[in-house]
Amino acid sequence: MLITLIAFLIVLGILVFIHELGHFLAARHVGVRVEAFSVGFPPTLWGKKYGDTEYRISWIPVGGYVKLFGQNVDDEDPDDPTNYASKTIFQRFYILTAGPMMNLLFASIFMPLVFWIGMDTPAYLDDSPRIKDVQAGSYSQQLGIQAKDEIIAVNGTFVKNWQELHNAMGRISPAETMIFDIDRGGNSIYIEGSAIEMHRSGSMGWSPYLIPVVGGFSSHSPAERSGIKVGDKINRINGLVIRDWSDISPTVQKLMRKESESPSSNLIVEIVREAEVELVEVTPFFEPNSQKWLLGMSMSKKFRSHSIVESFSLGISRLWFITKATFSFLGQMFQGEGSMNDLGGPVKIGMVIGDAVRSGISDLFFLMAFISLQLGIFNLLPIPALDGGHILMLLLEKINGKPLSTTIRERTQMIGFSVLMFLMIFVTFNDLVSLM
């Protein structure tokens, strides 16, 4: 818990500092006086004044702010050249967007670093792209792709493994047509699809073959405590054959439902280790969030790193994918189709950061880039009290030919702040409930 708390404060502090630094530098660049620069919200823990600006570290670590002279309605002075209200609409737009842009820049640097440093990735990515299953109703099924098909090429680009297939598909724009060259029982066939339809579906809906070899363990893993080791191949569980990694969880759930009716809750796992067969007795644990019985092990992984050029391309592609997924989620929420339970608050973020710190530098950098991207996107949403809300006010001022009335601006800011506080309390409550 101590590691998680310290990591949470450091990581969030860095990302908030980066965001507020953008506003600070832009304001100073156009001559606006910055009265305060704070990491965290009041009350103030520490503060010291240098020049015109008081630099603060505050007690509530879930955000920060820069206080600009003239940004509040009660200190506006269009005649003072250091006053925010004296600047042009473009200059104020520049100040408001600088914070989110710094977050996006940070993400654009750190996400490629993840691929350059390297990370553990599923070992199956080096296997030939042969399809094990096609999900019912998926886009693959609509196109006529079948189990046991092997993808040979996509849009003329030959692929020899799943990683190359993912990279090739990632380079296809939504407006393009996808042409798959497929080996089906020794015969070559061509299947044509729409990239935009695939994006709308969320995925192709196909599954690779996953050899059931153990690659790692979760904390307090029952499988590890029972003597199972990394590299062991799972052959059977209670006599039921395991042909693929995806067979393990359904088999465990099925067996544990039966075992719940009898005194014993142990499973006999048959493993192959260095060509020898061994039997291991494992007691799964029940995970309340997923409502599943778990053995606490993960599939085989392989460490993979890339060149600087490849890392930049892969990093930007990953950010673009996350951005599209974020706006898709926001669209679902707006239409009432999403779930508020999918939102994570400070508690959940802190736990994920703690896990990332323990996992390694690549996982930590990935998470920092991910959160920074989310901060950049979230702050640009047209919600009063956020940067996007202020930008919306500038747009209305441009259309109106003059600033909106003081009353309207004060009320919209109060409403926006109230909505943000309600959202923060709600997601924090959700986080705490999920831990119970």
N, C-alpha and C positions, 0 to 999 in steps of 0.2 A: 504493500500500500504506500510506503514511503517513496519507493522508486517511482511508482505511478504518479503520485502527487508532485514530486519534484520535476519529473519529465513533462507533466501537463503544464506546469507553471512556466517552464523554460520554453517549450515549443510554442505554446499559445502566446507567450510574451514576445518571442521573436517575430511571429506572424503579425501580431498587433503592431509592434514597433515598425515593421516594414510598411504596413498600411498607412499608419499615421505619418511616417517619414515622407511618404509620397505627398500627402497634403501639405506638410511643413515646408518641404523644398519648393513645391510649386508656389505656395503663398509667398515665401521669401523671394522667389524669382521675379514675381510681378510686383513686389514692394508692399505686401500686406503684412502688418505687424502681427506676430503670433504671440499671444499673451500666455498661453500654457500648452505644454506638450505632455500628455499623460498616458502611461501604459497602465491600464486598469481604470475602473470607475471609482468615484469617491466613496468613502472618505480617504484622504491622502495618507499614505504610509510614510513617504519621504518626499521632500521637495527642495529644490535649490534653484535660485534665479541667476541666469547668466544673460547679460544684456537686457533685452526687452522680454525675454521668455523665461517662465518658470517651468523647469523640468520636474515631472512628478512620477512616482510609482505609487499606485493606489491599491486599496485593499481588495476590490472586487475584480478578479483577473479575467473576466470574460469579454473584454473589449478595451477600448481606449478612445482618446479624443485629442484634437488640437483645438484650442479656443482662439478664434481669429477675431481681431479687433473689428467690430462692425458687423459680424455675422448675426448677432442677436438684434431683434427689432428695437431694443431700448438703447443701443449705442451706435446706431447707423449715423454716418456723417459723410454724405457724398462729396463734401468739399475738402475732406482730409485725404491726401494722397496715400496714406498708410491704412486707410479704412477699407474694409472689404466692400462696402456699399459704393465706393467710388470707382470700382473697377468695371470694365466692360463685361457684357454677358459672356464673351468668349474667354476672358481672363478668369472669371468665376467658374465657368465650365471646366477650364483647365485645372483649377485648384480642386474641384469636386471629383473629377475623374482620375486625378493623379494617385489617390489612395488605392482604388481597385486596380489600376493599371500596374502599380508596384507589386500587388499580390499576383497578378497574372504573369508579370515578368519573373518573379521569384519562382513560380510554378514552372515556367518555361526553361529555367536554368536547372532546377533540382530534379525534374522528372527525367530529362536526358541523363543526368548524373546516375540515376538508379540503374539504367541500362549499361552505362559505361563501367561502373563499379562492379556490377554483376549481382545476380541473385539466384536463389534456388527456384527452379521452375519445374513443372510436372515432367517426368521423364518421357511420357508418351509423345511429347512434342517432337522427339527425334524419330518416332515411328512413322511408317508409311501411312498416308491419309486414307485408310480403309475404314468404312463406316460400319459400326456394330449395330446400331439401332436408329430408326427414324421415328421421331415422336408423332403420335397421331394428331392430325390437324395442323401440323407444322408447315412452314413454307417449303421445306424439303419434300414433304409428302405431296404438297400441291404441285410441285415441279415434276414429280415422278421419280425422285431419287430413292434408292432402295438400300436396305441392309446388305452388306457385303460389297457394295460398290466401292471402287477405289478412285479417288480424284487424281487425275494425271496432270491436268493443266487448268488454269483459270485465265480466260481472256488471252490465251496464247502463251502465258507464262507457266513453264513447267515447274511442278512442285514435287519434291521427293519426300517431304515429311509434313506433319501438322503445323510446325512453326512456319514453314515457307508458305503453306496454304493460308494461314492467318495473315501473314504479311502481305500476300498477294491480294487478298480480299480487302484488307485495310486500305489499300491504295486505290480502290475503286470508288469513284464518287457516286452519290445517290442518283445522279441523272443517268449514269451509265447502265448498259445492259451487261449482265453476267453470263458468260458462256463457259460451261463446265465440260471438259473432256474427261469422260468417265470410262474406266475399264470394268465391264460387267461380264464376269465369266469368260474372259478372254476376248470379248468383243468390245470395240471402241464405239461409244455413242456420245452424242452431243446434246446437252440440255441447256436451254436458254432461260434466264430469269431476269427479274428487275431488281437492281440494288435498292431502290427506294422502297419496294415492297418488302424486301428482306429487313430493312431498317424498321419499317412499321411493325413487322412481326416480332422484332426484338432479337431474333437469332434465326439461324437456319433450322434449328431443331434436330440436328443429327448428333450422334454420340460416337466417340472413338472407342477402340478397344483399349482397355486399361488393365494391364497385367497386375494381378493382385499381390504385388510385392510391397512390403512395409518400408516407408521412407522416413518416418519420424513419429513422434509421440506428442500428445498434449501434456500439460502439467497434470500430475496425479493420474497418469494413464493406467487403467486396469491391465491393459495388454502388456505394457512395459513391466509392471509389477509382477506379472505372472511369468515373466522370463522370455517373452517374444522380443526379438532383436531386429534392428534395421537390416534389411536385405532378406528377411524371411519371406517365403512365398506361402500365402494362405491357400491350402488345398481344400479343406472341408471344415464345416462347423456343425458339430453334432451329426456328422455323417452326411450332411448335405453338401454337394459339390459346389465349389466357388470357382467359376470360370473367368470372372471379370471383377475388377474392384467394385463396380457398381452393384454387384450381387451381394456384397457383404452386409450393408445396412438393412436391406429388405429381409435378408435371412435372419439377422439378429432380431429385428422387430417381430418377425413371425415366431421365432423360437421363444422369445421372452414373453410373448402373450400366452404361449402354452405353459411356460415355466411358472408364470404367475399363479397358475391353478394348482401348483405342487410345491412342496417345501423347498426344493432346490432351485437356485437361480444361477447356477454355474453352467458355462458352456465349454464343451471340449473342442478346442481348435487344433486341427491337424496342419502342421507347417512342414515345409521342406527347407532344410538348412544345410548347405554344402552337400547336396545330393542325398541327404539322409532325412527320413521322415520322423517327426517327433509329435507327441500329443501334449497340449498345454491346456490347463484348466483356467478359465477366465471368468471373472464376475463383472458383467457390464454395469455401468452406472446410468441412472435415469437423469436426463437433462431437461429441466422443466420448461425452458424457453422454447426448445424445438419439440418437446414432448416425445423424445426418442431415447432409446437405450443406446449407449455408446461404448465402444471399446477403447477410444482415446488414441487412435493411430491415424496417420495420414499416408497417402500413396507415395510411391517412389519419386524422388526429385533428382534434378541434376543442376549443378551450378553452371550458369551461362552468363558471359559478358560479351560486349560488342565494341566495335571501333567507335571513335568519336562521331564520325559521320553517321554511322548506323544508329548510334545512341540518340543523336539529335532527331533523326527522322522518326524513330520508334517512340521517343518521348513526346514529341509534338502530336503524333498520331494517337497516343494514349490520352493526352489531354483533350484532344478533339472528341474522342469517343466518350470520355467522361462528361464533357460539356453537353454533348447531344443527349446523353442519358439524364443529365440534370434537368435540362429544359423539358425533356419528355416527362419526367417525374412532376415538375412544376405544372405542366399542362394537365396531367392527370388529376393533380390536387385541385386545380382551378375548375375542372369539370366535375369534381366531386367523385372521381373514380379512384383516387389514391387513398392511402391510409396514413393518419397522423402518427400511427405507431412506427412508421418507417423513418420518422424524424429522430435524430439523435441530439441530445443535449449535452451540457458540460460533463456530466457524470460518465455517459457512454463514450464521449470523445476522450476523456481522461483515461478510461480503461483501455481503449484501443491504442492510445499513445504509449501507455505502459507496456502493452504486449509488443508493440513495434520496437521499443527500446530494447526489450529482452531478445527480440528476434534477430536484430542486427542493423547495421547502418543503412543498408539498402531499403529495408522495410520502413525505417524511420524517415528517410528522405522521400520515399514514395508517399507516406502519409502526410508529411509536411507539404509536399507539392499538391496533394489532393485537397487538404484543408485550405491552403492558400488560394487555390482555384475556386473553391466554394465561397470563400470570403469575398473574392473579387466579384463573382457572379451575384451573390446575395446582396452585396452593398449597392449594386447597380439596379436592383429592382425598384420600380417606382412607388416605394412605400415612404410616406412622410417620416422624417427623423433619420432615414438612411440617405446615403449620397444620391441614390437614384431618385428619392423624393425631392431633394433640393434641385436636382437636374430638371425634374418635371416642372418645378416652380419657375426655373429659368426659361423653359420652353413656353410656358404660359405667359411669362413676362414679355418674351419676344413677340408672341402673337398679339398680346394685349397692348403692346407699345409702352407699358409702364409696369412697375412692380405691383403685385397684388396687394390688397389692403392689409394693414397690420393685423386686423382681427382674423382674417382668413388664414394668414400664415401662422399665427399663434395657435389657432384651433386645430389646423391640420397637423402641426407638429405635436400637439398634445395627444391627438387621436393616434398618430403614428407611434409615438412613444408608448402609449397604453397598449397598443396591439403587440408591440415588440416585447413588453414586459409580460403580457399574458402568454405569449408564445414561449418565452424563456421559462416561465414557471411551469407551463404545461409539459414541455419536453423534459424538464428536470424531474417533474413528478413521474412521467412515464419511465425515465431511466431508473428511478428508485424502485418503482413497482416491479420492473423487470428483474431487479436483483433479489426480490423477496421470494 
